[in-house]
Amino acid sequence: MKAKSYREMSAIERRSKSLEAKTIRGLITISIFLGIALLATGLGLYTYSIGRQYIRDAHYLSHIAASSASHGTDILEMSDAVMARYRSLTDEQINMIGTDEYRALFADCQQDYDYHMLVKILAQYITFDEVSDVYIAMYDEQTCRMVYIVDPDTEETLYPGEWEDVTYDGMEKFLSYSGDGILYDIDHTAKYGWMCTVGTPLLDDDGRIVAFVLVDLTIDELWQGMRTYVTQITLMLILIVLVLMLVTVRNIERHLVQPINLIADAAQAYVDDRKAGKRGGQHFSKLDIHTGDEIENLSLTMSEMEGEMADFVQNLASVTAEKERISTELSLATRIQAAMLPHIFPAFPDRSEFDVYATMDPAKEVGGDFYDYFLIDDDHLCLVMADVSGKGVPAALFMMAVKIIIANYAKMGHSPADVLNITNKAICENNQEEMFVSVWLGVLEISTGKLTAANAGHEYPAIRYGNGEFEMKKERHSLVVGAMDDTTYREYEVTMTPGSKLFLYTDGVPEASDESHKLFGEERMLAALNKDADATPDQMLRNVSEDIMAFVNGAEQFDDLTMLCLEFKG
């Protein structure tokens, strides 16, 4: 379905597709993507910064707690005792965790003085807000469990020997600690959710890790800080977007939309005035647009274009008037040229010895071809077929001059060769444009049928003798008239018997071409003539013309089509 044009849209559709609406949508889209990018970047930096701070604080806390535990109690001996007791248990005993029977297995450890002292020491560190628990434990690598040594948590106390499953990666991180950096692990457990565990190892004299003082950090505080940060950043971004959108829309409305609408209104007024026939209005030059950018340049360009269009229309009116004058003169020239050529048929209604018919179809308003026929006396008929170089008015003027000269000297009784000799000298005396004309000139002696002809570079005639078929009469050509003043023209004779026909033509007939530039040619011309060789001269020319039109099939005519047919009846 074809999209609606701007003028076909409703007011709501125009508003939704306006530059202002597109700008707002673009700003919202950009702001959303930019806000998400800024939010993600800020959130990442915030999380990293706060998380690192929590971990450093927990590391410091675990280090202080480890130092206090090592100086105030024999934690190393107690840890070894708990782990030795744990490793000595059977699987059945280990699975009794959480029962009084299981705790009884480690009862002596709970009654130890060092245990109660450690509980008091560690309990004072749990008071920190971010800390979830501070305890001492050791990992059992064989069972991948963390075994509690001391846990001061009063809400959910884990007694010595109690254990929890841990991940292998987290356990290995603690057991393989080399002493560089902060020892911590962040993991998600089914019981506690996301937790960060920070530890300080307790080493014996041999450097062996006996236990860890561990500090658990709750992630809830971090999430709460993140939520607060997201809320603040989101509100700030919304405020910035609203302010930016308001400022941008006002600027676009002032510097883009309003100037464009002014230009569009001026253009519409210009079109309306043109349709109403009003001229001379100044639509764009009256616009007061000073945006200092491409819009102002467009306004100035439209103003210049309006002035140029006014001049163009004025010039076009003058050119159109001049063209109409030339067209009228050409039409008159066409009629004059047509009147100069014999055009009344039958040509000689009182002469039964012969019949003649001719046509000329110029390629332009006026052509350079011409034909002529006239009686020199009662027994001699003169026939002329000529083709002037070039087309249009110059060729037509040159044609008239040649026609008059040939007719005048032929009527004086000169032979065809003499007529061409005289005409050639007369033309060459003042031929500054170096034009020339090909001429076939023949004189028929009506009483005997003898045809005396001379050919000045013209096409070969086609002759039909008696009841035969048309064939080309090819004789030696002489040079065209107007080329060289010392040219001598030759004559030849043909005897026409009753029923014979002579076909004269210009090169526009065989050189007529179709759209693929293929020529009509002499063979097709002879075929058209012989299609009805007994036809009258006028029908004969119509047959040839119809075959030419069918061959070219609408292709443009580039040359004049001039033909003449003489039938000698005797």
Secondary structure, 3 states (H helix, E strand, C coil): CCCCCHHHCCHHHHHHCCHHHHHHHHHHHHHHHHHHHHHHHHHHHHHHHHHHHHHHHHHHHHHHHHHHHHHHCCHHHHHHHHHHHHHCCCHHHHCCCCCHHHHHCCHHHHCCHHHHHHHHHHHCCCCCCCEEEEEEEEEECCCCEEEEEECCCCCCCCCCCCEEECCHHHHHHHHCCCCCCCEEEEEEECCCEEEEEEEEEEECCCCCEEEEEEEEEECHHHHHHHHHHHHHHHHHHHHHHHHHHHHHHHHHHHHHHHHHHHHHHHHHHHHHHHHCCCCCCCCCCCCCCCCCCHHHHHHHHHHHHHHHHHHHHHHHHHHHHHHHHHHHHHHHHHHHHHHHCCCCCCCCCCCCCEEEEEEEECCCCCCCEEEEEEEEECCEEEEEEEEECCCHHHHHHHHHHHHHHHHHHHHCCCCHHHHHHHHHHHHHHCCCCCCCEEEEEEEEECCCCEEEEEEECCCCCEEECCCCCCEECCCCCECCECCCCCCCCCCEEEECCCCEEEEEECCCCCCCECCCCCECHHHHHHHHHHCCCCCCHHHHHHHHHHHHHHHHCCCCCCCCEEEEEEEECC
